[in-house]
Amino acid sequence: MDFLSELCKRLTPYTAGEQLNDKKYIKLNTNENPYPPANEVDKILSDFDCERLRLYPDFNCTELSELIAKDNGLKKENIFVGNGSDEVLAMIFPAFFGKGKEGVIFADITYSFYKVYCKLFNVDFREVPLKDNFDMDINDYMNFSEKGAIIANPNAPTGLNSGISNIEKIVKNNPDKLFVIDEAYTAFAKTTALPLVKKYNNILVVQTFSKSYSLAGIRCGFAVGNENLIEALNRIKNSFNSYTVNALTQKIACAAYCAKEYYRKVTDDVIEVRELSKRELVKLGFYVTDSETNFIFASHKNKKASDLYKKLKDKGILVRYFNLPRIDNFIRITVGTKEQMQKFIEELKNIL
Ligand SMILES: Cc1ncc(COP(=O)(O)O)c(C=O)c1O
């Protein structure tokens, strides 16, 4: 007896970066932050009252929503918090997109989870090719028939920033279309579309605690947008699981959100090491995109990316390789500490 639904059989699930335990790796494959979370997070953990776990968490994530809202001159009704930005994105697809005229567009090279969600939620999608150099052509988003678009900015895995003025042009020019801006890597670019939320009703900005806050393990992300859009996300959430964000995660995210000075320093360090590593890679014969994220996207002029990935893995260094059209000769390297990146460059030199 085959118990799988037709939908389940049709799915092509997302493939997450490897999490291997067979030896100790320098892990540069899932864009985690190499630095620890702020001390304020430690304090939350040591002071946390276990008795609190007897109760369900606040399903509105009020404290965190208020913090994010206040910071951006908005109201808590403009904020939706989820169990990682992946979950927030997962709610966005059924909340706003569907079949036919309700379809969505996104770049041909972008976060591959978008396509997975489209299949899960029966959303029609069209992939818009990036230019040869992986830049987005904003004309593609100026006049299109689908209901909206999702744009990762900076994009993954290319690392490229389309520029907030371009995002604003697109949003302003298409008041009847919805634009979801996935800003998972925004801190490393030092630009954000958040101020546009106050000006336009047709933009949702999604961010995460996983990258710049060094908190991939707590699973917390959020969307910021017009109250009606947030209400729609709550309709979906409350039709699925009211208590998506656990109590400890909410406390930790609040503490981290307030530790601005520490995270500014950590982010600056990542950016500095990124730029240093890009220069080293260029010296070794790599083409690197002008990444504004915490990863580097690189292709060697005469070494196959798949071989580099395998050889680095043998040497205990994990990077990400995507066997996908247009990018199958690139590796994506998460920016580690200065020491980790030195070791990575040394091993690369040996391999080359
Ligand atoms: C572009 C992009 N969006 C969203 C996510 C999801 O992040 P999380 O679910 O950890 O918040 C990622 C993770 O790698 C990403 O690269």
The ligand as an SDF file (V2000), in Angstrom:
LIG
                    3D

 16 16  0  0  0  0  0  0  0  0999 V2000
   18.3050   34.0690    1.0150 C   0  0  0  0  0  0  0  0  0  0  0  0
   17.9270   33.3110    2.2440 C   0  0  0  0  0  0  0  0  0  0  0  0
   16.7240   33.5080    2.7710 N   0  0  0  0  0  0  0  0  0  0  0  0
   16.3220   32.8620    3.8730 C   0  0  0  0  0  0  0  0  0  0  0  0
   17.1520   31.9550    4.5000 C   0  0  0  0  0  0  0  0  0  0  0  0
   16.6220   31.2050    5.6810 C   0  0  0  0  0  0  0  0  0  0  0  0
   17.2010   31.5550    6.8780 O   0  0  0  0  0  0  0  0  0  0  0  0
   16.6030   31.1150    8.2680 P   0  0  0  0  0  0  0  0  0  0  0  0
   15.4600   30.1770    8.0530 O   0  0  0  0  0  0  0  0  0  0  0  0
   17.7170   30.4830    9.0030 O   0  0  0  0  0  0  0  0  0  0  0  0
   16.1250   32.3960    8.9230 O   0  0  0  0  0  0  0  0  0  0  0  0
   18.4260   31.7080    3.9820 C   0  0  0  0  0  0  0  0  0  0  0  0
   19.3090   30.7260    4.6380 C   0  0  0  0  0  0  0  0  0  0  0  0
   20.3420   30.3540    4.2150 O   0  0  0  0  0  0  0  0  0  0  0  0
   18.8230   32.4110    2.8270 C   0  0  0  0  0  0  0  0  0  0  0  0
   20.0220   32.1940    2.2780 O   0  0  0  0  0  0  0  0  0  0  0  0
  1  2  1  0
  2  3  1  0
  2 15  2  0
  3  4  2  0
  4  5  1  0
  5  6  1  0
  5 12  2  0
  6  7  1  0
  7  8  1  0
  8  9  2  0
  8 10  1  0
  8 11  1  0
 12 13  1  0
 12 15  1  0
 13 14  2  0
 15 16  1  0
M  END
$$$$
